[in-house]
């Protein structure tokens, strides 16, 4: 799975200049589309489930802005910040997004989204330590 994600990101990064929140969102949308087609060829459902959650985040303006800001702040400081997103804030944003959209996954668990955010931040912090 990691190789698949890395390959798709490398291919897309060659054509994108990520400078702000909107350009990052465009990149992520294209990355999800590319990765979905590759993930469809695998026999596991794990990659499909992760991509579904990422696509849900990207489709919600408020939720995406919150997560983008968290990750952006991690890159702006050399210190290691606390690795947890505000679960209540994420839950409220997920509930709002579910009300605003139709055709969403059957159940979007805010804990899964908080876990994804925490993993991304952990990766950023690991890079900072090296």
C-alpha positions in Angstrom: 0.0 0.0 0.0 2.8 2.4 0.9 4.5 1.9 -2.4 1.3 2.5 -4.2 0.7 5.8 -2.4 4.3 6.9 -2.9 4.3 6.1 -6.6 1.0 8.0 -7.2 2.2 11.0 -5.2 5.5 11.1 -7.1 3.8 11.0 -10.5 1.4 13.8 -9.6 4.0 16.0 -7.9 5.9 16.3 -11.2 2.9 18.3 -12.7 1.8 20.3 -9.7 3.1 23.3 -7.8 1.7 23.2 -4.3 1.8 26.6 -2.8 -1.4 27.1 -0.9 -4.6 25.4 0.5 -6.4 25.3 -2.9 -3.4 24.0 -4.9 -2.9 21.3 -2.3 -6.6 20.4 -2.5 -6.4 20.1 -6.3 -3.4 17.9 -6.0 -5.1 15.7 -3.4 -8.2 15.3 -5.6 -6.1 14.1 -8.5 -4.0 11.9 -6.3 -7.2 10.2 -4.9 -8.5 9.6 -8.5 -5.1 8.1 -9.6 -4.7 6.0 -6.5 -8.3 4.8 -6.6 -7.7 3.3 -10.1 -4.6 1.6 -8.9 -6.2 0.4 -5.6 -9.1 -1.2 -7.6 -6.5 -3.6 -9.0 -5.5 -4.9 -5.5 -7.4 -7.6 -3.6 -7.7 -5.7 -0.3 -10.3 -3.3 0.8 -8.1 -1.4 3.2 -6.8 1.1 0.6 -10.3 1.7 -0.7 -11.5 2.5 2.8 -8.7 4.9 3.5 -9.2 6.7 0.1 -12.9 6.9 0.9 -12.2 8.8 4.1 -9.6 11.1 2.4 -12.1 11.9 -0.3 -14.7 12.7 2.3 -12.3 15.1 4.0 -11.4 16.8 0.7 -15.1 17.2 -0.2 -15.9 19.2 2.9 -14.7 22.8 2.9 -14.7 23.3 6.7 -13.2 19.9 7.5 -10.5 20.2 4.9 -9.6 23.7 6.0 -9.2 22.5 9.6 -7.0 19.6 8.7 -5.0 21.6 6.3 -4.3 24.2 9.0 -3.2 21.5 11.5 -0.7 19.9 9.0 0.5 23.4 7.8 1.3 24.3 11.4 3.3 21.1 11.8 5.5 22.1 8.9 6.0 25.7 10.1 7.8 24.9 13.3 11.0 22.9 13.9 9.6 21.7 17.3 7.5 18.6 17.7 3.9 19.7 18.4 1.3 17.7 20.3 0.1 15.0 17.9 -3.6 15.0 18.5 -6.4 16.8 16.7 -9.3 18.1 18.6 -11.8 15.2 18.5 -14.8 17.3 19.3 -14.0 19.8 16.5 -13.5 17.0 14.0 -16.8 15.3 15.1 -18.7 18.5 14.7 -17.2 19.1 11.2 -17.9 15.5 10.2 -21.5 15.8 11.3 -21.9 19.1 9.4 -20.4 17.6 6.3 -22.7 14.6 6.5 -25.7 17.0 6.6 -24.4 19.1 3.7 -23.6 16.2 1.4 -25.5 13.2 -0.1 -24.0 10.0 -1.4 -21.4 9.8 1.4 -20.0 6.6 2.8 -22.5 4.7 5.0 -20.8 5.7 8.2 -18.0 8.2 8.6 -16.4 7.7 12.0 -14.8 10.9 13.3 -12.4 8.7 15.2 -11.0 7.3 12.0 -10.5 10.8 10.6 -8.8 11.9 13.8 -6.6 8.8 13.5 -5.7 9.7 9.9 -4.8 13.2 10.9 -2.6 12.0 13.8 -0.8 9.5 11.5 0.0 12.3 9.0 1.3 14.5 11.9 3.4 11.6 13.2 5.0 11.2 9.8 5.7 14.9 9.7 7.3 14.8 13.2 9.4 11.7 12.2 10.7 13.7 9.2 11.6 16.6 11.6 13.5 14.2 13.9 15.8 13.0 11.0 
